[in-house]
Every structure is written in C-alpha cells, then in structure tokens.
Amino acid sequence: GLQPPIILLREGTDSSQGIPQLVSNINACVAVVDAVRTTLGPRGMDKLVYDERGQTTISNDGATIMKLLDIVHPAAKLLVDISKSQDSEVGDGTTTVVVLAGELLKEAKPFVEEGVHPQSLVAAYRKACKVAT
C-alpha cells in the first residue's frame, strides 16, 4: 500500500499549511517592512541596530539595515534578497523595493484570507503591471 511521506522538522518548527501559513508569511514580511519604512524620505529616521556581537550601528540606509537584521523567517528573507538585488543592480532604491513589495503583500492579504488562490493574485498583479506600462 501507499505509505504517507515522512517529514522531519526541527523542534519548534511551525508546520502549518494553507491560508494560515500564507497569512503568517505576509505578517512576517510586513513586520520587516515596518522596520525600514520610516527611514524613507526627507523626514526619514535613523535606526539603531544592536547585533549579537554587541556592536551597534546607526543608519537610515535601507540596504544597511536589511543586511544587519538577522531575519530567519524564510518569507521575510526574500525581502532581504530583493533589497540586495536592487543594491547590486542599481545601487539605490533598496528601501523602496522592500516597502513596495510589502505593500503588495499587505493589499493581497484580505484576498488570501477570503480564499483567493495565490496564483490568481499573481496573475492579477501581472495584468495590472501590463496596464500600468
């Protein structure tokens, strides 16, 4: 007969799936976005980041803050990746891409909670992008 798959997870690992997991991923990303959002613009504030080695860094540069934050959540790590990509490709706009991605996720959250499939949301965002360009 068929045997169910065996999945090994580290102790304390969240094994939720489906809509609750998607909402959790969005919430984690929004938390990261909120940490860097206030550095934007002419009235942007500096952030004080204290790391595990006891070093402190004061910066209002989104790329620097994103690198210093020890983000372990897999979905939120994607925000760090887009920040690094933006920095290496363009050299500017790192905070903007993180905030933009966070806003897209925040706007998608109610639809996810209502059961709209993520692929439908991606298709809608792609269509909106074509209309905008």
N, C-alpha and C positions, 0 to 999 in steps of 0.2 A: 504494500500500500504506500500511499504518499505520506512522507514524514514532514511535519512543519519545519520551516527553516530555524536554525539555531542562531540567535543573535547575542553576541557578547557585548555588554555595555559596562563601562566603568561605573563604580559605585557612585550613586548620586546623580547619574545621568538622567535627564528628562527624556522619556521615551514617548511623549505624547505625539499624536499624528493628526493630520487633517486640519480643520479650521482652527482649533485651539492653538496648534503649533504655528500656523501662519500668522495668527494674531500676535502670538508671543514673539515671533521673529520681527514683525513690524514694530512692536513696542520696544524691542531692544535697539532697533535702528533709530527710532525716534529719540530714544534716550541719548544716543551718541550725537545725533544732530543737534539736540538741545544744548549739548555741552559746547559745541563750536559756533552755533548760530549767533550768539551775542558778540562774537569777535568781528562780525561783518560791519562794514560801513564806516563813515566818519566818526560815529559815536561808539565804535566797537570797543569792547572792554578787553583788557589783558586777562589771561588765565594763569593761575599758579598751579603747576603740576608737580606733585611730590612723588618720586618713584621709590621702588623697593630698596634701592641702594642708599636712600636718604638724600638724594640730590633733588634740588628744586629748580624749576625752570619757569620763568615768567615770559609769556609770549602772547601775541594776538594773531599769530600766523597759523591759519588752519592746518597747513601741512605739518608744521612742527608739532602742534597739539595732537593731531591724529597719530603721528609716529610715537609720541610719548605715552599716549593712553594704552594701557595694557588690556586690550579688548580680547576676550576669549570666546565670546558668542560668535558662532560661525556666520550667521547672517550679518551681524554688525561688522564683522571683519571685512565683509565685502565693501563697506563704506571706506574703510582704510585703503583697500585695494584701488577703488576708483579715485581716491584722493592722491595716492602715489602715481597712478597712471596719468592723471591730469598734470601733476607736478613734473613728471618726466617728459611728457609730450609737449606741454605748453609752458610750464614754469609759473603759472599763475591760475587763479580761479579754483583753487583746491577746496576752499570753504564753500564756494558757490555750488560746485557739483555735489558736495555732500548734502547741503541744505536742499538743493533741488531734488535729489534722489529721495531724501526724507519726506519732502512734501508730496511727491508722487505716491510714496508708500502710505502716507497719512490719509491722502484722498482715496486710496484704494481700500483702506481698512473697512469702512462701512459695507462696501460691496462684498468683501471676503466674508464678513460676519453674516451677511444675508445669504451666502452660499453661492455667489457667482464664482465660476471656475477661474483660477488664476490665468489660464491661457486666454480666456475671453478678455480679461483686463489688459493683458499684454497686447492682444490684437487691437483693442480699443486705443491704447496709448500709441501704438504704431500708426493707426489711422489718423489720430489727432496730430501726430508729428508730420505726416504727409500733407494734411490740410494746412498746417502752420507754415510749411516751407514752399 
